[in-house]
Amino acid sequence: MSSENATKMSTFTLPLGIDSLEIRSQTVDKQGNIIFDVVSKNTCTTCRKCGKPATKRHGLGDVIKVRHLPILDQPVYLRIQVIRYECTFCDDHTTTSEQYDWMERKSKTTKGLDIYINRQLIHSTIEDVGKKAQITSELIESALKRSIKTSVNWSMYTNIETIGIDEIALKKGHNNYVTIVSAKDLDGALSVIGVLPDRLKETVKSFLESIPEHLKKTVKSVCTDMYDGFVKSAEEVFGKRVVVIDRFHVSKLYREPLDTLRINEMKRLKSTLSKVDYAKCEGMMWIIRRNHECLSKQDKVALEFIYKHSPLLKEAHKTALKLTNIFNTHQSRKKALTKLNRWIKRVQENKISCFNGFVKTLERYKFNILNYFKNRKNSGFAEGLNNKIKVLKRRCYGISKPESLFQRLLLDLLGYKIFA
């Protein structure tokens, strides 16, 4: 390189981090890029045809320039002339360009820089990383594709204690749902093991069946909502005793009719009570939703007031609280079954019509709901993962492909572990 285009660097000792290379010279070009002219210490390469060692030199190939880790916040390039080798084992004496252990074939970045890029990409965007590291988005996307696969690598796992299955829409307002399959191991570490293109039973079942047999044996619980596609597919793969319907989805189902009854009763009371008395019912929505032990003295006074003027709401609220108490109490599955049946009988005898639809659902999924009382597992971690996905989608201005969502989720959840 001429002196017009580059200046020689002051010599300083710095490990390159690549044992198979030797630095011959160091220069800085007009853009401030640090250029290391390097040669390979290797004396052979693997024949591209037969896979055996090729040790006979067959001349020189192209000069390539590969982006490496930055130094002093300046871009670094390794410039090397590729050596070609001739295979003595092949009849046609096949020639092969030397392949390096510090870069992928035809890559424009070293493996070290790929790791650096992916680490910077955790909880960030391609655009932001590009600006900070002075790297084009194309190089960042290439590094991501080489380092993070679009499907799960089962060799990373030794046990899968709990599986969570949930759905999320890739685009708001569109019926474009994907299924998120997550896992929580014995240590409580959360990871995503699958982002499926739809929520069909066949798709979910096929994925669950693809889990290696030795990992299937470690699964103690599969937590999901009441969507039949998730419940049935998990039951067919792992058995009915493993599938747990999340208690929070259950509570949502019996609180909805209670809320509907409260709204109707509040409308009735507004027309029958004076403005002063009706003002005492202020904030009743939150009072009814809270556990009784969490209520202040003022809240309890307001609750007693509305109990007095709405016996129907009082009965429905106390009935809902009894069911909440069943789920909050640590007890065996058998004891919980007895209490649940007693609760259903009470609802039917009191003829509280607002819970009729919920009781039918409860009877239908009772077996899976009761599985919660074995180990008190729930899909709270899967719901938490949904929040992470929403943040990720906003940060990346939307993600349209399930494969891309899997890559970015895996990177955010396990990136620091993978690229330590």
C-alpha positions in Angstrom: 0.0 0.0 0.0 1.4 3.5 -0.9 2.1 6.2 1.6 -0.6 8.4 0.0 -3.3 5.9 1.1 -2.0 4.8 4.5 0.4 5.7 7.3 2.5 3.3 9.3 1.4 2.8 12.9 3.6 3.3 15.9 4.4 -0.2 17.0 2.6 -1.5 20.1 2.1 -4.9 21.5 -1.5 -6.2 21.5 -2.7 -9.8 21.2 -4.7 -10.4 18.0 -6.6 -13.2 19.6 -6.0 -15.5 16.7 -3.2 -18.0 17.3 -3.1 -19.2 13.7 -2.1 -15.7 12.3 1.1 -13.8 12.4 1.2 -10.0 11.9 3.6 -8.7 9.3 2.8 -5.0 9.3 0.4 -2.4 10.7 -1.0 0.6 8.9 -3.8 3.2 9.1 -5.7 4.2 6.0 -7.2 7.6 5.3 -10.5 6.7 6.9 -8.7 5.9 10.1 -9.2 2.1 9.7 -6.4 0.0 11.3 -5.0 -2.5 8.8 -3.1 -5.6 9.9 -1.3 -7.5 7.1 -1.2 -11.1 8.3 -0.1 -14.5 7.2 -1.4 -17.9 8.2 0.8 -20.2 10.3 -1.0 -23.2 9.0 0.7 -25.6 6.6 -2.3 -27.4 5.2 -6.1 -27.2 4.7 -9.0 -29.7 4.2 -9.6 -30.8 0.7 -13.0 -29.5 -0.5 -13.6 -32.8 -2.4 -12.4 -35.7 -0.3 -12.1 -34.1 3.1 -8.5 -35.2 3.6 -5.6 -32.9 4.5 -4.1 -31.1 1.5 -0.5 -30.2 2.3 1.1 -29.3 -1.1 1.1 -25.6 -2.0 -0.3 -24.6 -5.3 0.3 -20.9 -5.5 -1.5 -17.9 -4.1 -5.1 -16.9 -4.3 -6.9 -13.6 -3.8 -6.0 -11.0 -1.2 -9.0 -10.6 1.1 -9.8 -8.0 3.8 -11.8 -9.2 6.8 -13.3 -6.9 9.5 -12.1 -7.7 13.0 -12.7 -6.4 16.6 -12.2 -2.7 17.0 -9.1 -1.2 18.7 -9.3 2.2 20.5 -12.8 2.6 19.0 -11.3 2.3 15.5 -12.4 -0.3 12.9 -9.8 -3.0 12.3 -9.3 -5.1 9.2 -7.1 -8.2 8.7 -5.6 -8.3 5.2 -4.4 -11.7 4.0 -3.4 -13.4 0.8 -5.1 -16.7 0.5 -2.9 -19.8 -0.1 -4.1 -22.6 -2.4 -3.3 -26.2 -1.7 -3.2 -29.2 -4.0 -4.7 -32.6 -2.7 -2.4 -35.6 -3.3 -5.2 -38.0 -2.5 -7.6 -36.9 -5.3 -6.9 -38.4 -8.8 -7.5 -35.0 -10.4 -5.3 -33.2 -7.9 -8.1 -31.0 -6.7 -7.0 -27.5 -5.5 -8.5 -25.8 -2.4 -8.2 -22.4 -0.9 -7.1 -22.4 2.7 -10.0 -22.3 5.1 -9.5 -20.5 8.4 -10.7 -21.3 11.9 -11.2 -17.6 12.7 -13.8 -16.8 10.1 -16.7 -18.6 8.3 -16.4 -19.4 4.7 -17.0 -16.2 2.5 -17.7 -14.1 5.6 -16.6 -10.5 5.7 -16.2 -10.5 9.5 -14.1 -12.7 11.9 -15.8 -15.0 14.4 -14.5 -12.7 17.2 -16.4 -9.7 15.6 -19.5 -11.9 15.1 -19.5 -12.5 18.9 -19.0 -8.9 19.6 -21.8 -7.8 17.3 -24.3 -10.3 18.8 -23.4 -9.2 22.3 -24.0 -5.6 21.4 -27.3 -6.6 19.7 -28.8 -7.9 23.0 -31.7 -5.6 24.0 -30.8 -3.3 21.1 -31.5 -2.7 17.5 -29.5 -3.4 14.3 -29.6 0.3 13.5 -28.2 1.3 16.9 -25.5 -1.3 16.9 -24.5 -0.2 13.4 -24.1 3.4 14.5 -22.2 2.6 17.7 -19.8 0.0 16.1 -19.6 1.7 12.7 -20.8 -1.5 11.0 -23.3 -1.8 8.1 -26.7 -3.4 8.8 -25.8 -6.1 6.2 -22.8 -7.2 8.2 -24.8 -7.2 11.5 -27.6 -9.3 10.0 -25.1 -11.7 8.5 -23.4 -12.1 11.9 -26.8 -12.7 13.5 -27.7 -15.4 11.0 -24.4 -17.2 11.4 -24.5 -17.2 15.2 -28.2 -17.7 16.0 -30.1 -20.4 14.2 -33.8 -20.0 13.4 -34.7 -23.1 15.4 -33.8 -24.5 18.8 -30.5 -26.2 19.4 -31.5 -29.0 21.8 -27.8 -29.7 22.7 -28.1 -26.5 24.9 -30.5 -28.2 27.2 -30.1 -30.9 29.9 -33.6 -30.6 31.4 -36.9 -28.9 30.6 -38.8 -28.7 33.9 -41.7 -26.6 32.7 -43.0 -25.8 29.3 -45.3 -22.8 28.6 -47.4 -22.4 25.5 -49.0 -19.1 24.6 -49.9 -17.1 21.5 -49.2 -13.5 20.4 -50.1 -11.5 17.3 -47.2 -10.4 15.2 -49.2 -7.4 13.9 -51.7 -5.5 15.9 -55.2 -5.6 14.5 -54.3 -8.6 12.3 -55.3 -12.2 12.8 -51.7 -13.1 12.4 -51.0 -15.2 15.5 -47.8 -17.2 16.3 -47.4 -19.7 19.1 -44.6 -19.1 21.6 -43.2 -22.2 23.3 -41.0 -21.4 26.3 -39.2 -23.4 28.8 -38.2 -22.9 32.5 -35.5 -25.3 33.9 -34.8 -26.4 37.4 -32.8 -23.3 38.1 -35.6 -21.1 37.0 -33.8 -20.0 33.8 -36.3 -18.9 31.1 -35.7 -19.5 27.4 -37.7 -19.7 24.2 -37.6 -23.1 22.4 -40.0 -22.4 19.6 -41.9 -19.7 17.6 -44.4 -21.5 15.5 -46.0 -19.9 12.4 -49.6 -20.5 13.6 -51.6 -22.0 16.5 -53.0 -25.0 14.9 -53.1 -28.2 16.9 -51.1 -30.1 14.3 -48.3 -27.5 14.3 -48.0 -27.5 18.1 -48.2 -31.2 18.4 -45.5 -31.7 15.7 -43.2 -29.4 17.5 -43.7 -31.0 20.9 -43.1 -34.4 19.3 -39.8 -33.1 17.9 -38.4 -32.6 21.4 -35.7 -35.3 22.0 -36.9 -38.3 24.1 -34.3 -37.7 26.9 -35.6 -34.1 27.3 -39.3 -35.2 27.1 -38.7 -37.3 30.2 -37.6 -34.2 32.2 -40.8 -32.3 31.5 -42.9 -32.2 34.7 -45.5 -29.6 33.7 -46.9 -28.0 30.5 -48.7 -24.8 31.3 -51.2 -23.2 28.9 -54.5 -21.5 28.7 -57.8 -23.1 27.7 -57.3 -23.1 24.0 -58.0 -26.7 22.9 -55.2 -26.7 20.2 -52.6 -26.2 23.0 -54.3 -28.5 25.6 -55.0 -31.4 23.3 -51.7 -31.4 21.6 -49.8 -31.3 24.9 -52.0 -34.1 26.3 -51.3 -36.4 23.3 -47.5 -35.9 23.6 -47.0 -35.8 27.4 -50.1 -37.3 28.9 -53.1 -35.7 30.6 -51.5 -35.5 34.1 -48.8 -33.2 33.0 -50.9 -30.5 31.3 -51.8 -27.6 33.7 -54.4 -24.9 32.7 -53.1 -21.7 34.2 -55.0 -20.5 37.3 -54.9 -16.9 36.2 -56.8 -17.7 33.0 -59.3 -19.4 35.2 -59.6 -16.4 37.6 -60.1 -14.1 34.6 -63.1 -16.3 33.5 -65.0 -16.0 36.8 -64.1 -12.4 37.4 -65.6 -11.3 34.1 -69.2 -12.2 34.9 -68.7 -10.7 38.4 -67.6 -7.4 36.7 -70.6 -7.5 34.4 -72.9 -8.0 37.4 -71.2 -5.1 39.2 -71.6 -2.8 36.3 -75.3 -3.6 36.0 -75.9 -3.2 39.7 -74.0 0.1 39.7 -76.3 1.4 37.0 -79.4 0.3 39.0 -78.0 1.9 42.2 -77.3 5.2 40.3 -81.0 5.5 39.6 -82.2 4.5 43.1 -79.6 6.1 45.4 -79.1 9.8 46.1 -75.9 11.4 44.8 -74.4 11.5 48.2 -75.0 7.7 48.8 -73.9 6.8 45.3 -70.6 8.6 45.8 -69.9 6.1 48.6 -69.6 3.4 46.0 -66.7 5.3 44.2 -63.8 3.0 43.2 -65.9 -0.2 43.7 -64.3 -1.9 40.7 -60.9 -2.0 42.4 -62.3 -2.8 45.8 -64.1 -5.9 44.5 -61.0 -7.1 42.5 -58.7 -6.9 45.6 -58.3 -9.7 48.1 -60.3 -8.9 51.3 -57.1 -8.8 53.5 -55.7 -6.1 51.2 -58.6 -3.7 51.8 -58.3 -0.6 53.9 -60.8 0.3 56.6 -62.4 2.8 54.2 -62.6 0.2 51.4 -64.3 -2.3 53.8 -66.9 0.4 54.8 -67.7 1.1 51.1 -68.0 -2.7 50.5 -70.4 -3.2 53.3 -72.5 -0.2 52.0 -72.9 -1.8 48.6 -73.5 -5.2 50.1 -76.4 -3.6 52.0 -78.0 -2.2 48.8 -77.1 -5.1 46.5 -77.6 -8.6 48.1 -77.0 -10.2 44.7 -73.6 -8.6 44.2 -72.7 -9.5 47.8 -73.5 -13.2 47.2 -71.7 -13.3 43.9 -68.6 -11.5 45.3 -68.4 -13.8 48.3 -68.7 -16.8 46.0 -65.9 -15.6 43.8 -63.7 -14.9 46.9 -64.3 -18.5 48.1 -63.0 -19.8 44.7 -60.0 -17.5 44.9 -59.3 -18.9 48.4 -59.3 -22.4 47.1 -56.5 -21.6 44.6 -54.6 -19.6 47.2 -54.5 -22.4 49.7 -51.7 -25.0 49.5 -53.5 -28.4 49.4 -53.5 -31.7 47.6 -55.2 -32.3 44.3 -57.7 -34.6 46.0 -58.7 -32.0 48.6 -58.9 -29.3 46.0 -61.3 -31.4 44.0 -63.6 -31.8 47.0 -63.7 -28.1 47.6 -64.1 -27.3 43.9 -67.1 -29.7 43.7 -68.6 -28.1 46.8 -68.2 -24.7 45.3 -70.0 -25.7 42.1 -72.8 -27.2 44.1 -73.2 -23.9 46.1 -73.4 -21.9 42.9 -76.1 -24.2 41.5 -78.1 -24.2 44.7 -78.0 -20.5 45.1 -78.8 -20.0 41.4 -76.3 -17.3 40.9 -76.8 -17.1 37.1 -73.8 -15.0 36.4 -71.5 -17.9 36.9 -73.4 -20.4 34.8 -71.1 -20.2 31.7 -68.0 -20.4 33.9 -69.2 -23.5 35.7 -69.6 -25.3 32.3 -66.1 -24.4 31.4 -64.8 -25.4 34.8 -66.5 -28.8 34.5 -65.0 -29.3 31.0 -61.4 -28.5 32.0 -61.5 -29.6 35.7 -58.9 -32.3 35.3 -56.2 -29.9 33.9 -57.2 -27.1 36.3 -56.7 -29.4 39.3 -53.2 -30.3 38.0 -52.2 -26.9 39.3 -52.4 -28.2 42.9 -49.7 -30.8 42.3 -46.7 -28.4 42.1 -48.6 -25.0 41.8 -47.2 -24.4 38.4 -48.7 -21.6 36.3 -47.9 -19.9 33.0 -46.9 -16.6 34.6 -43.5 -16.8 33.0 -45.1 -17.3 29.6 -47.2 -14.2 30.1 -44.1 -12.3 31.2 -42.4 -13.4 28.0 -45.3 -11.9 26.0 -44.5 -8.6 27.6 -40.8 -9.0 26.5 -42.0 -9.7 23.0 -44.2 -6.6 22.9 -41.2 -4.5 24.0 -39.0 -6.3 21.4 -41.5 -5.6 18.6 -41.7 -1.9 19.5 -37.9 -1.6 19.8 -37.5 -3.2 16.3 -40.5 -1.4 14.8 -42.2 -4.7 14.2 -41.0 -8.2 13.4 -42.8 -9.9 10.5 -41.2 -13.4 10.5 -41.4 -16.1 13.2 -37.8 -17.1 12.5 -36.6 -13.5 13.2 -38.6 -13.3 16.3 -37.1 -16.6 17.6 -33.5 -15.3 16.9 -34.1 -12.0 18.7 -35.9 -13.6 21.6 -33.1 -16.2 22.1 -30.5 -13.4 21.9 -32.3 -11.3 24.5 -32.9 -14.2 26.9 -29.7 -16.2 26.6 -27.3 -13.9 24.7 -25.0 -13.1 27.6 -24.8 -16.9 28.3 -24.1 -17.9 24.7 -21.6 -15.1 23.9 -19.9 -14.9 27.3 
